[in-house]
Amino acid sequence: MASLALGCTYGLGLPAFQARAVNLAGPAERARMLPMAGLLFEVAILVFPLVAGAVVGSAGYRGLFALLIGITAAVTALGQIRGRRAEPVAAPPLQSVPAAAVADGGSAEPA
């Protein structure tokens, strides 16, 4: 059950994290942002058990829970900061009605 939960959260978390990072990046940085966001996610997953073990060894489980609450508060606060404004998306060009359809009284709507 724990493996299922981990797989589901990892499978949903990584793409969401990468999408947010790419959306916040400028046009020049977007090509590099996707692999960098994935690398950051992987490093965090690999390093956290070492950090958690050190914290539990020195401050006990109360210290670990205090650290986790602090990380959660920091992530929540950072999530409230507005990123760059999204660039306006140009509307798709209007499709023109063929002249033959108008000339013979045909409908402008596709069949």
N, C-alpha and C positions, 0 to 999 in steps of 0.2 A: 504494500500500500504506500509506503514511504517513497519507493522508487517511482511509482506511478505519479505521485504528487510532485516529486522533483522533476520528472520528465515533462509534465504538463506545464509547470511554472517556468521551467527553462525554455521550453518550446514557445511559450507566449512572451516571456520576458526579453529574450535576446532580440527578436525582430522588432518589438516595440521600442526597445532602447536604441537600436540602430536607426530606426525610422525617425525617432525624435532627434537624434544627433545629426542626421543628414538634413532634416528640415531646419535645424538651427544654423547649419553651416552656410557660409556664403557660396556663391556659384563657383568660385575658384577652388574652394576647399572640399567640395562635395565628393570628388573622386577619391580623395584620401580618407574621408571621414568614415566610410563604412567599414573598412578593415581596421581602422584605429579604434572604433567603438567596439568591434568584436574582440579585439585584443585586450582592451581595458576590461571588458566583461569577463573574459577568460582568466586574466591575471587576478582579478578580484576573487574569483571562485577558487583559484589555486592557493592564494596567499592567506585568505581568511582563516582557514583551519590552523595555520601556524600562529597567527595573531591571537586567535581565540584561545589556543592552548597556552600561550604565554600569559595572557590575561588571567585565565583560570588558575594557572600555577602561582601567580603573584597576588591576585586580588580575590580569587574565588569566583564562584558563579554569580554572586551579587555584582561583582565588578564587571563580569561579562554582560550581564543584563543591563547594567548602567551604560556600558559602551554601546550596546545595541539600541537602547533608547536614544542615546545621543546621536548615533548615526541616522536613525529614523527621523529625529527632529531636524537634523541638518538637511537631509534629503527633502523633507517636506518643505522646509523654508526655501531651499533652492528651487523647488518645483513651483513656488509661488512667484518667482521672479520671471517677468515676461522676457522671452527671447527676442530675437530680431523680428521685425515685422515681416510677414510673408510678402514676397513680391507679388504684385497684382498679376493675376492670370488673364491673359488676353482671351476674349471670347472667340470661339471658333468662327471662321468666316461663314456668312450666310450662303446657303446654296441657292444658286440662281435657277429660275424656272426656264426650261428650254423654250426658245422662241416658237418652235413648232407646236408645243402644247398650248401656248397662249393664242397663236394664230388660228387654230382650228377649234377654239373654245374648250379645250381640255382642262381638266382640273390641275391646279398647281400642287396638289397633295399627291405623294407617291401612292401607288396602288397597293 
